[in-house]
Amino acid sequence: MDELKVAVVGAGEMGANHARVLAATKGVQLVGVLDASDARAEAISALHGCDVLRSLDDVLARADAATVAVPSSAHATTATPLLRGGLPCMIEKPFVTSEDEAAMVMAAAEAGSAAVLVGHIERFNPAVGQLRTILSGSHEVLAVDARRMSAVSGRITDVDVVTDLMVHDIDIVLDLVRQPVVDVVARCARGNATSGQDFVTAVLTFAGGAIASLTASRITQNTVRTLQVTTDQRFFTVDYPSQELLIYRQGRLGVVPAETTDEERYVLDVGTERVSVRRVEPLAVELAHFVDVARGLAPPRVSADDALAAMRLVWTIQASLEAGG
C-alpha cells in the first residue's frame, strides 16, 4: 500500500506532537507543516525533514489527509475548505466553538465525502479502553467521578477550563454511560486568584438515574487526572497518566461466631484487581487510527456527532455557570 501523505496544520505544542508522531508512523509520509508563523513551521519541518506549506491550497495539492491543530476558534474555518476538497481531517478538541461552526464543518465533510475524526485523546488511553470493554458487559453504571486538575498554564488562553480540560471527561462519561443527560448543575470557584473560569465542578444526571461529577481546574498546584466509576457490581479507578486500571470488589462475610465484637463483625474484605494494561502513547494510537480512517479502513472512533454532543454539554455547563452567578 502506498504511503499516506499527511500534512499538519498548526505548529503549536499539539501540532508539533502530531508532526513527531506522524513522522515516525509506518505507512505515512509527513509532507509538510503549515502555520501562521513561518518560523514555527520551518523549525518543525527542519526537525522532521518535510516541507513548509504556505496555504490551505498547498495542503490540498500535496496531502491525502491532514491534522488540524490550530487554535479552537479557527478549527471550522481551517477544516472546512480541506474537507470540502475531499481531504480527511483529524480535528483537535475542542471540536468547534458554536453550533453554526459544527454545521459548517459537517456540511463540508458531506460535500467532500471526507471523514472527520475529532481528537479526544483519552478515548485512546488503553486503561479507558479496557474499562469500556468491561463495562459493556452486564455492569450498570451508577455514578462517575472525574477530576482533571493542574496549575496555571500559558498553553491555552482562548477558552475556559470547561472547554479546555473538562471536555475530555465529558466525552468519556458520555461514551461510558450512553444515556441522555437530563439535568446539569455547575458551579465555579471565585476569589482573588481566579476569574471564575479556572475551577469548575459540574454534576450531570442521566435519564436512567446515573450521576456524574466532573471537576476541572487550572489553578491546582498538583496535577490530577483520575476517573472513578461505581457500578452495581464493582468500583473502578483509572489514573490517566499512569494508564492504571484498578477494580475493587467487596467480599462477603461468612458465618460469624457469636462472640465476635461488633467492630470485628462488620470488617469486610475488599478485593483489589490490577488490570494488565500495555502502556502506549495515546496520541500514537489515535493518529494510527486516523490513518486507517483516512484510508477508509475504519469508521472514526470519535465522530463529528460525538464531538458535537460533548460540546453541547460544554455549552450547557457554561450556561449553568452564568445562571448560578
Buried (B, 14 or more C-beta within 10 A) or exposed (E): EEBBBBBBBBBBEBBBBBBBBBBEBEEBBBBBBBBEEEEBBBBBBEEBEBBBBEEBEBBBEBBBBBBBBBBBBBBBEBBBBBBBBEBBBBBBBBBBBEEEBBEBBBEBBEEBEBBBBBBBBBBBBBBBBBBEEBBEEEBEBBBBBBBBBBEEEEEBEEBBBBBBBBBBBBBBBBBBBEBEBEEBBBBBBEEEEBEBBBBBBBBBBBEEEBBBBBBBBBBBEEEBBBBBBBBEEBBBBBBBEEBBBBBBEEEEEEEEEEEEEEEEEEEEEEEEEEBEBEEBBBBBBBBBBBBBBBBEEBEBBBBBEBBBBBBBBBBBBBEBBEEEE
